[in-house]
């Protein structure tokens, strides 16, 4: 059970003493506002204030409901090792730690800088409030690591870091002033330019110099420790005996410490011989370990014999490495190279899979043992192998140098034998491989050869590769492909047919018209057709991950999120909820199509469809015995189902809004439900008659619920941006977790209940310690809202999956804050269409692509309009065609000038998605409708909002009556409450309400003369209203699914309608059905629009598959198809091998073709 939370205990202790909040604030040196925040659960005290609080209250942190401990993220800090000597250096650093703010530890590679600093960290950890170890070995951009530091040192309280690096540096300095922090920047020399003057930075890394400058020159109470092989200009300029900036240059080990290393390796000799060996190798610990193995193996452990044979003096660790590597067999070189490519510790099987030669695979164990005895590799307790950083860097440099030489000489042996980038590596490793291997190789070969010569060499190499050196093909073709993508060259000039493409990472690569005919793909990662991710669930054994998408697909991946194994199709709209049965053999899904489905996972067959809800199914939960299924819906009901029979056992009513969330406790005793009114209900089973508790606290919709492992704690996430923790039995609110900057879509507990994850529209995943309510991490890897999070069920794996509106799935190691796997989807669903009323432009809002401006008369794509994080949902042209408005998922409306497509102004005010836009006939007003249940009216001239029209439901459609001018302006809105509301724009009042639909209204359209209003809804009905006449509409029968879009022709003679049934119905003005067209779209038609009257009856329709079809509506003739090029448009995959049926299906959906491309599209 969760102990009494800090905010309750603090209030109790203060009141017991008769103190006001001002009194307590004065005693601890703070202010009333801070104490107020603590007592309302809005944040926790920093360690310094917590210590003062404990002193004043005479209570321990534990007695206040907290555990005081340093917040540390040691990450890449090496594990404790045998430590020889360095007593004086450690003492010096210990003293400087107390006095200084910036300390550099410099010295040759292998001299022991990192080991010494790691030992210091172990000694001073208790004296700091925050500790962070950052390895710079892979040269991460400062912008990447700086955001992590800001989140960490702010105790995850920072919701949105500043955009500029300089502002971020200023914020970092402020945090370092507020708390006693330790920041270790290891391997700083990786940021410096080799071959240049000492301390010179690599291109684009100069900003790190600014970082050091500020860390050393500005006052703060923290300590920054830097290790580097080169002295740093900023440190050298600032250091001094009385300065808070110091630099320690490490020399070689003393005689006793050196002797200890040699004896550990089984090497002995007289004091004079040991001293001579130490002098020769400068006392370098790594050099001594390496040569000790040579002495032991080749010279029977006798130093004297080795010294007599080897007379060369030691200059740099690289000389020792070069000497050692000359002694190695080719198979040992090969394994060392792969370990340098892998960068992280790998298992025997992972390493064996890298090797192509059968003999190298057979001899791998023997090779590793030999390398271990030579001290060239490190062996971890888990049976994993890796390299010491100095050796890794040397091998990587050598690999790049050899690859460049092979290219110059056109042998390409290195390219055949090794993958410079591994497609299936963890995301952060692959990104490092690009920086450390592919990027320097690209720079080197381009510098040596130039583009033309390099292109010719690569083309010849691919041609020779068709006669492969390896029976099953090497890495060359994959490496060439990876290099070309990095260089952003035109891939159509290269022929990849009949080649083995191994370890190529092709997500987000544009491969239009590339020839892969009869190629063989091995361990290659392609783009997927994944759309917005709404739901996720791990199978109880963790071996499968199911995700539900906005397109209605359910995808099953392996537990590592690397391979798509299965695709379940049957739902016709978004899948919001998923749950595996406890034996893992079946899956239950709930969808926007108002149904639940039960799936057999072995066959992929749908076993049953559960129907009964009258609106979208948003949530579901299974009882522990898998017999009872509970579902929650937009129809404001909970339904209880017998999973085996599919029978609805009971319907629970009482919620006052759509039910977004449902959860069952692990013991099946408690049911929780949350709704759009911000209310939670807790039901005790098997009673059901009335909820045991109705919990109020959230100020907005409750989107998600989760029970802790013990079933005594309930977490809720809401549109108010908070996560709240509730005591189940009493219904008491235990804590308010604040940190998100927007609605919280999803919450999930870890298997042991100690951690809580939340995902938000602010694009982040946040991790909380459930016992204290403390935020411990912010995972930033999405570019749009995070809709779902799920913990891996195995506690030994600190894994978490997240998915969202950026068509991305991220698998996280949340303990290390790393993205292990990132799956990018692709969608170009059309959400809205708008014709320029006076010109030739057709605007289309594409999901994932932005806004396309087409010249509808020629079919030419004029331009694409983009705004960061602005996923457009609705479009509208102003009557004069000078402005295009777009409303998006980011809650913002952008105004674009036409025809140049420049973003000129944004309107901010909505607190949810903007689904509908409309300009007034005179162009003075812009109306916007949103899921926040408000219609907002904006004055175009001033940009100010002039009215908020509260409709009380999601607004799906808006339309101004044509012809209205000045003081007489009528606006109609339609939404989820099935009503049509007529608003007087000038007064902002609702003047009339029309009833006729039985389900949410999706579309509205006025005839050009303003006399007729058409409405379309999810009840499959199109209603035709005479706006000045009686309130009884004419019902137009023709659809068999949701009607999503309507449009009147410019002359008012035709009304077009379409939706989920894929039919295009064309109606005459009198309501008579003229004809029904098979639209040719897939899944659903989302948008319709008629061209201006001068174009006759030209009608545009936009579908989920991303095509715009232009029709001559009167005749039903298809005139043209407008389509943005897909990532793999025209890519030839005839006869390819190595692809699963699902992978091949995805490639075809993304534009690939089997054989020579033929033009079948009407022009």
Order of alpha helices (4+ residues) and beta strands (2+ residues): alpha-alpha-alpha-alpha-beta-alpha-beta-alpha-beta-alpha-alpha-beta-alpha-beta-alpha-beta-alpha-alpha-alpha-alpha-alpha-alpha-beta-alpha-alpha-alpha-beta-beta-alpha-alpha-alpha-alpha-alpha-beta-beta-beta-beta-beta-beta-beta-beta-beta-beta-beta-beta-beta-beta-beta-beta-beta-beta-beta-beta-beta-beta-beta-beta-beta-beta-beta-beta-beta-beta-beta-beta-beta-beta-beta-beta-beta-beta-beta-beta-beta-beta-beta-beta-beta-beta-beta-beta-beta-beta-beta-beta-beta-beta-beta-beta-beta-beta-alpha
